[in-house]
Amino acid sequence: MHKKRYSQSRKVDPFIKFFFARIPGQIATTFTQQQLIELKRIFGKGHPISIHIPIPLARKYFYLELISVPKNKNNTDR
């Protein structure tokens, strides 16, 4: 069964546009609409609060990142 592939002529969601800017064009055209929906569902949420604190150590910088996400009552992995 032939699945409908992503078409760049449609209005592009900002997350999808951001995602496709980082992968080769020939790969971007292989995604189906359902795959794009799932990618956005998994990776497109981001964190409401994200704080990066630079820590200089031995002439290099390391970053401590503090993030905050809302607690989901169905979420058992946190």
TACORSUL-V866088 format. One record per residue. N is the residue number from 1. RES is the residue in one letter. PSI is psi in whole degrees, 0 to 359 (NA if undefined). D_LAST is the distance of its C-alpha to the last C-alpha in Angstrom with 2 decimals. Layout:
n: (N,N)
res: (RES,RES)
psi: (PSI,PSI)
d_last: (D_LAST,D_LAST)
This chain:
n: (1,2,3,4,5,6,7,8,9,10,11,12,13,14,15,16,17,18,19,20,21,22,23,24,25,26,27,28,29,30,31,32,33,34,35,36,37,38,39,40,41,42,43,44,45,46,47,48,49,50,51,52,53,54,55,56,57,58,59,60,61,62,63,64,65,66,67,68,69,70,71,72,73,74,75,76,77,78)
res: (M,H,K,K,R,Y,S,Q,S,R,K,V,D,P,F,I,K,F,F,F,A,R,I,P,G,Q,I,A,T,T,F,T,Q,Q,Q,L,I,E,L,K,R,I,F,G,K,G,H,P,I,S,I,H,I,P,I,P,L,A,R,K,Y,F,Y,L,E,L,I,S,V,P,K,N,K,N,N,T,D,R)
psi: (131,123,145,128,161,137,127,352,340,160,129,131,142,322,315,319,315,316,312,337,343,3,156,144,322,337,321,323,353,351,139,165,318,321,319,321,316,321,315,319,320,313,348,1,319,189,134,324,126,119,126,127,114,137,109,133,119,54,17,158,133,154,132,126,128,126,155,132,150,145,127,124,340,356,113,354,7,NA)
d_last: (38.81,38.74,35.55,35.96,35.09,33.92,36.92,37.18,39.74,37.16,35.45,32.46,29.06,28.22,25.03,27.17,29.94,27.70,26.32,29.89,31.28,29.45,30.59,34.19,35.99,37.02,33.40,32.40,35.06,33.66,30.53,30.83,29.78,27.10,25.65,25.68,23.95,21.08,20.95,20.80,18.11,15.81,17.01,18.85,16.40,16.15,14.66,16.49,16.80,17.29,19.44,21.18,23.11,25.83,26.68,30.12,30.55,33.61,34.84,31.53,28.77,25.13,22.50,19.61,17.20,15.17,13.14,11.98,10.50,10.89,8.46,9.17,10.19,10.17,6.68,5.72,3.82,0.00)
